[in-house]
């Protein structure tokens, strides 16, 4: 499917997170086909409030969990790194 289906991002069971040190809207570029970037890209808008999948958020962290938890530093695809407080 990587060669025929363009990529999109979606959230099925959302949790709202706030990026406290982001005071503007940021536009980022995402590839339609990550393995063939020549097929173009689309623009994503990142603002102070974002929605992430509920399964990616925990109130208590553990070593084997790589999602959002207090004190954790997490990468947002196409955007960068954020620290969860």
C-alpha positions as semicolon CSV with decimal commas, in nm:
position;residue;x (nm);y (nm);z (nm)
1;X;0,000;0,000;0,000
2;X;0,297;0,234;0,049
3;X;0,322;0,275;-0,327
4;X;-0,048;0,328;-0,403
5;X;-0,222;0,482;-0,100
6;X;-0,138;0,841;-0,004
7;X;-0,067;0,894;0,369
8;X;-0,299;1,090;0,595
9;X;-0,317;1,146;0,969
10;X;-0,631;1,083;1,173
11;X;-0,741;1,048;1,534
12;X;-1,025;0,807;1,612
13;X;-1,050;0,844;1,993
14;X;-0,919;1,197;2,063
15;X;-0,760;1,355;2,368
16;X;-0,690;1,729;2,357
17;X;-0,337;1,837;2,449
18;X;-0,210;2,194;2,477
19;X;0,138;2,300;2,370
20;X;0,198;2,570;2,631
21;X;0,498;2,737;2,470
22;X;0,355;2,759;2,117
23;X;0,197;3,099;2,061
24;X;0,149;3,082;1,683
25;X;0,017;2,853;1,414
26;X;0,290;2,652;1,243
27;X;0,260;2,502;0,895
28;X;0,453;2,181;0,827
29;X;0,485;1,963;0,521
30;X;0,402;1,590;0,509
31;X;0,466;1,353;0,219
32;X;0,182;1,184;0,034
33;X;0,414;0,884;-0,015
34;X;0,705;0,876;0,237
35;X;0,895;0,618;0,030
36;X;0,859;0,831;-0,285
37;X;0,874;1,198;-0,185
38;X;0,875;1,303;-0,551
39;X;0,499;1,232;-0,560
40;X;0,438;1,549;-0,358
41;X;0,333;1,662;-0,016
42;X;0,048;1,830;0,169
43;X;0,042;2,097;0,438
44;X;-0,047;2,036;0,803
45;X;-0,136;2,311;1,049
46;X;-0,015;2,276;1,408
47;X;-0,156;2,510;1,671
48;X;-0,147;2,539;2,048
49;X;-0,420;2,274;2,085
50;X;-0,370;1,936;1,922
51;X;-0,564;1,611;1,930
52;X;-0,387;1,280;1,986
53;X;-0,506;0,923;2,011
54;X;-0,626;0,828;2,363
55;X;-0,412;0,511;2,358
56;X;-0,105;0,737;2,325
57;X;-0,172;0,919;2,656
58;X;-0,116;0,797;3,013
59;X;-0,128;0,977;3,346
60;X;0,147;0,748;3,483
61;X;0,463;0,677;3,283
62;X;0,645;0,347;3,246
63;X;0,972;0,249;3,075
64;X;0,802;0,053;2,794
65;X;0,553;0,333;2,708
66;X;0,660;0,575;2,435
67;X;0,354;0,803;2,425
68;X;0,249;1,112;2,620
69;X;0,297;1,097;2,999
70;X;0,400;1,358;3,258
71;X;0,768;1,449;3,232
72;X;0,817;1,261;2,905
73;X;0,976;1,409;2,595
74;X;0,780;1,297;2,287
75;X;0,825;1,352;1,915
76;X;0,532;1,475;1,706
77;X;0,557;1,348;1,350
78;X;0,649;1,626;1,104
79;X;0,657;1,887;1,384
80;X;0,929;1,825;1,641
81;X;0,974;1,738;2,006
82;X;0,754;1,842;2,300
83;X;0,785;1,789;2,675
84;X;0,472;1,674;2,857
85;X;0,392;1,865;3,176
